[in-house]
């Protein structure tokens, strides 16, 4: 159980000025929160590592090549304004 003395010490550490009424209210609130945390901590939870559905698995497609290499290369290069062999020629913008 947390006491008003504990709240006062915490307020001093946080450099907060609390009234006696605020300290009393915080004592009740924090005590209720700690009680709830204690209730949650006492709940029995099955070991998740033994349950297959909790194990991480890839839900995406396999990482493979979607198309055979060079399938679209020539068609794309035919659309550019200027090319040099298998490269696109662009205007130099940096010196």
C-alpha atoms as a printed R data frame, in Angstrom:
   type eleno elety resid chain resno      x       y       z
1  ATOM     1    CA   UNK     A     1  0.000   0.000   0.000
2  ATOM     2    CA   UNK     A     2  1.303   3.432  -0.903
3  ATOM     3    CA   UNK     A     3  1.159   6.126   1.741
4  ATOM     4    CA   UNK     A     4  0.736   9.888   1.604
5  ATOM     5    CA   UNK     A     5  4.352  10.114   2.759
6  ATOM     6    CA   UNK     A     6  5.354   8.155  -0.388
7  ATOM     7    CA   UNK     A     7  3.285  10.503  -2.558
8  ATOM     8    CA   UNK     A     8  4.903  13.500  -0.895
9  ATOM     9    CA   UNK     A     9  8.385  12.057  -1.555
10 ATOM    10    CA   UNK     A    10  7.505  11.341  -5.203
11 ATOM    11    CA   UNK     A    11  6.126  14.851  -5.627
12 ATOM    12    CA   UNK     A    12  9.364  16.275  -4.217
13 ATOM    13    CA   UNK     A    13 11.410  14.177  -6.639
14 ATOM    14    CA   UNK     A    14  9.247  15.351  -9.543
15 ATOM    15    CA   UNK     A    15  9.416  18.928  -8.223
16 ATOM    16    CA   UNK     A    16  5.646  19.138  -7.935
17 ATOM    17    CA   UNK     A    17  3.800  21.148  -5.329
18 ATOM    18    CA   UNK     A    18  0.714  19.255  -4.246
19 ATOM    19    CA   UNK     A    19 -1.926  20.246  -1.755
20 ATOM    20    CA   UNK     A    20 -2.816  17.834   1.050
21 ATOM    21    CA   UNK     A    21 -6.079  17.125  -0.779
22 ATOM    22    CA   UNK     A    22 -4.182  16.268  -3.990
23 ATOM    23    CA   UNK     A    23 -1.782  14.015  -2.079
24 ATOM    24    CA   UNK     A    24 -4.707  12.203  -0.486
25 ATOM    25    CA   UNK     A    25 -6.467  11.765  -3.868
26 ATOM    26    CA   UNK     A    26 -3.260  10.541  -5.538
27 ATOM    27    CA   UNK     A    27 -2.693   8.087  -2.688
28 ATOM    28    CA   UNK     A    28 -6.109   6.547  -3.326
29 ATOM    29    CA   UNK     A    29 -5.675   6.539  -7.129
30 ATOM    30    CA   UNK     A    30 -2.188   5.028  -7.142
31 ATOM    31    CA   UNK     A    31 -3.200   2.466  -4.531
32 ATOM    32    CA   UNK     A    32 -6.110   1.412  -6.786
33 ATOM    33    CA   UNK     A    33 -3.797   1.217  -9.810
34 ATOM    34    CA   UNK     A    34 -1.246  -0.896  -7.933
35 ATOM    35    CA   UNK     A    35 -4.055  -3.171  -6.732
36 ATOM    36    CA   UNK     A    36 -5.210  -3.643 -10.331
37 ATOM    37    CA   UNK     A    37 -1.649  -4.370 -11.495
38 ATOM    38    CA   UNK     A    38 -1.390  -6.943  -8.724
39 ATOM    39    CA   UNK     A    39 -4.594  -8.589  -9.949
40 ATOM    40    CA   UNK     A    40 -3.271  -8.739 -13.503
41 ATOM    41    CA   UNK     A    41  0.065 -10.135 -12.301
42 ATOM    42    CA   UNK     A    42 -1.711 -12.969 -10.489
43 ATOM    43    CA   UNK     A    43 -3.575 -14.184 -13.596
44 ATOM    44    CA   UNK     A    44 -2.350 -17.503 -14.935
45 ATOM    45    CA   UNK     A    45 -1.368 -17.300 -18.606
46 ATOM    46    CA   UNK     A    46 -0.355 -20.366 -20.647
47 ATOM    47    CA   UNK     A    47  3.191 -20.406 -21.982
48 ATOM    48    CA   UNK     A    48  2.864 -18.784 -25.429
49 ATOM    49    CA   UNK     A    49  6.043 -20.431 -26.731
50 ATOM    50    CA   UNK     A    50  4.309 -23.814 -26.660
51 ATOM    51    CA   UNK     A    51  1.351 -22.693 -28.783
52 ATOM    52    CA   UNK     A    52  1.981 -22.873 -32.550
53 ATOM    53    CA   UNK     A    53 -0.418 -20.077 -33.461
54 ATOM    54    CA   UNK     A    54  1.735 -17.620 -31.508
55 ATOM    55    CA   UNK     A    55  4.912 -18.520 -33.370
56 ATOM    56    CA   UNK     A    56  6.010 -15.915 -35.916
57 ATOM    57    CA   UNK     A    57  5.565 -16.933 -39.519
58 ATOM    58    CA   UNK     A    58  5.748 -15.257 -42.905
59 ATOM    59    CA   UNK     A    59  2.316 -14.307 -44.196
60 ATOM    60    CA   UNK     A    60  3.655 -12.740 -47.378
61 ATOM    61    CA   UNK     A    61  4.612 -14.383 -50.648
62 ATOM    62    CA   UNK     A    62  7.987 -16.005 -51.108
63 ATOM    63    CA   UNK     A    63 10.688 -13.546 -52.133
64 ATOM    64    CA   UNK     A    64 11.336 -14.805 -55.653
65 ATOM    65    CA   UNK     A    65 11.788 -13.139 -59.031
66 ATOM    66    CA   UNK     A    66  8.367 -12.253 -60.381
67 ATOM    67    CA   UNK     A    67  9.645 -12.098 -63.972
68 ATOM    68    CA   UNK     A    68 12.492 -13.647 -65.889
69 ATOM    69    CA   UNK     A    69 15.456 -11.251 -66.079
70 ATOM    70    CA   UNK     A    70 15.503  -8.987 -69.158
71 ATOM    71    CA   UNK     A    71 11.841  -9.660 -69.930
72 ATOM    72    CA   UNK     A    72 11.022  -5.952 -70.320
73 ATOM    73    CA   UNK     A    73 14.483  -4.394 -70.673
74 ATOM    74    CA   UNK     A    74 14.535  -3.990 -74.445
75 ATOM    75    CA   UNK     A    75 10.942  -2.703 -74.606
76 ATOM    76    CA   UNK     A    76 11.719  -0.071 -71.953
77 ATOM    77    CA   UNK     A    77 14.973   0.995 -73.584
78 ATOM    78    CA   UNK     A    78 13.174   1.450 -76.907
79 ATOM    79    CA   UNK     A    79 10.956   4.107 -75.257
80 ATOM    80    CA   UNK     A    80 13.745   6.424 -74.017
81 ATOM    81    CA   UNK     A    81 14.905   9.503 -75.926
82 ATOM    82    CA   UNK     A    82 18.570   8.493 -75.983
83 ATOM    83    CA   UNK     A    83 20.387   5.321 -75.064
84 ATOM    84    CA   UNK     A    84 23.889   3.934 -75.162
85 ATOM    85    CA   UNK     A    85 23.876   0.146 -75.481
86 ATOM    86    CA   UNK     A    86 21.823  -1.036 -72.460
87 ATOM    87    CA   UNK     A    87 21.884   2.288 -70.568
88 ATOM    88    CA   UNK     A    88 19.699   5.374 -70.633
89 ATOM    89    CA   UNK     A    89 21.536   8.624 -71.466
90 ATOM    90    CA   UNK     A    90 20.394  11.576 -69.377
91 ATOM    91    CA   UNK     A    91 21.329  15.246 -69.369
92 ATOM    92    CA   UNK     A    92 24.081  16.113 -66.870
93 ATOM    93    CA   UNK     A    93 22.646  18.397 -64.167
94 ATOM    94    CA   UNK     A    94 25.475  18.397 -61.601
95 ATOM    95    CA   UNK     A    95 28.959  19.640 -62.254
